[in-house]
Amino acid sequence: MLGLLAPTDPSWVDAVEGDLDRLLRDHAHCELKAAQSALSFVARYAGEAPDLVGPLVALAHEETEHFAQVHERLATRGALLSLPDTDVYVSALRKAANKDHGVVPAMMDRLLVSALVEARSCERFKLLADHLKDLSLAAFYKDLMVSEARHFRLYARLSEERFGESETRTRLNTLFEREASLA
């Protein structure tokens, strides 16, 4: 899905279905981190890339809305938001991209790492949409899956516009290969 080379094992759904509150807590924090990441990008690159401000502020707003939706689901279940876990996957993905530090523009890598995170989220949300026994939650993840695909495309498009389609595709393919070993 979306170019990912290593699919998530479908048994992952069985594992997370055993503790849906934990899944929702983690998801809530991921939405906040996605919003923070978009805003951090704006803070870092708005001076040299003012054309990124509008799309990334809109993305941060949407991610915040998703957080609110997930938080509402937690509250409905009587669960509370806990402290976030360390995001081992994103840290490892950033480290994998940094292997080429100084060779590839940092802005390109930040855009494409964000694109990969969105692609993996989309892929996992599809698994949840297709396999969760809780049909309301499955429908919720189906809706969010569409958003994650759009977010993947946004980050990839922003890179294509700034660095060229060919360069972006080449780099994205390299990062897809590295991401496959992390998934």
ChimeraX attribute file (.defattr): number of C-alpha atoms within 10 A of each C-alpha:
attribute: neighborCount
match mode: 1-to-1
recipient: residues
	/A:1	13
	/A:2	15
	/A:3	12
	/A:4	18
	/A:5	15
	/A:6	15
	/A:7	12
	/A:8	15
	/A:9	10
	/A:10	12
	/A:11	11
	/A:12	12
	/A:13	20
	/A:14	13
	/A:15	11
	/A:16	15
	/A:17	17
	/A:18	10
	/A:19	10
	/A:20	18
	/A:21	19
	/A:22	17
	/A:23	14
	/A:24	21
	/A:25	22
	/A:26	18
	/A:27	18
	/A:28	26
	/A:29	20
	/A:30	20
	/A:31	21
	/A:32	18
	/A:33	19
	/A:34	21
	/A:35	24
	/A:36	16
	/A:37	17
	/A:38	25
	/A:39	20
	/A:40	15
	/A:41	18
	/A:42	21
	/A:43	11
	/A:44	12
	/A:45	15
	/A:46	15
	/A:47	11
	/A:48	9
	/A:49	12
	/A:50	10
	/A:51	14
	/A:52	18
	/A:53	18
	/A:54	12
	/A:55	15
	/A:56	22
	/A:57	16
	/A:58	14
	/A:59	19
	/A:60	22
	/A:61	16
	/A:62	17
	/A:63	24
	/A:64	19
	/A:65	15
	/A:66	20
	/A:67	23
	/A:68	15
	/A:69	15
	/A:70	20
	/A:71	20
	/A:72	15
	/A:73	18
	/A:74	20
	/A:75	13
	/A:76	10
	/A:77	11
	/A:78	9
	/A:79	16
	/A:80	14
	/A:81	15
	/A:82	11
	/A:83	9
	/A:84	13
	/A:85	10
	/A:86	8
	/A:87	12
	/A:88	9
	/A:89	13
	/A:90	16
	/A:91	10
	/A:92	14
	/A:93	22
	/A:94	17
	/A:95	12
	/A:96	19
	/A:97	20
	/A:98	15
	/A:99	10
	/A:100	12
	/A:101	12
	/A:102	8
	/A:103	8
	/A:104	14
	/A:105	11
	/A:106	14
	/A:107	16
	/A:108	21
	/A:109	21
	/A:110	18
	/A:111	22
	/A:112	28
	/A:113	24
	/A:114	22
	/A:115	26
	/A:116	26
	/A:117	20
	/A:118	24
	/A:119	23
	/A:120	23
	/A:121	20
	/A:122	25
	/A:123	20
	/A:124	21
	/A:125	23
	/A:126	21
	/A:127	21
	/A:128	26
	/A:129	23
	/A:130	15
	/A:131	16
	/A:132	19
	/A:133	13
	/A:134	13
	/A:135	13
	/A:136	11
	/A:137	15
	/A:138	19
	/A:139	17
	/A:140	17
	/A:141	21
	/A:142	18
	/A:143	14
	/A:144	18
	/A:145	23
	/A:146	13
	/A:147	18
	/A:148	21
	/A:149	19
	/A:150	16
	/A:151	23
	/A:152	23
	/A:153	18
	/A:154	19
	/A:155	23
	/A:156	22
	/A:157	18
	/A:158	21
	/A:159	23
	/A:160	18
	/A:161	10
	/A:162	15
	/A:163	14
	/A:164	12
	/A:165	15
	/A:166	10
	/A:167	15
	/A:168	22
	/A:169	15
	/A:170	11
	/A:171	17
	/A:172	22
	/A:173	15
	/A:174	13
	/A:175	20
	/A:176	21
	/A:177	16
	/A:178	16
	/A:179	24
	/A:180	14
	/A:181	11
	/A:182	14
	/A:183	14
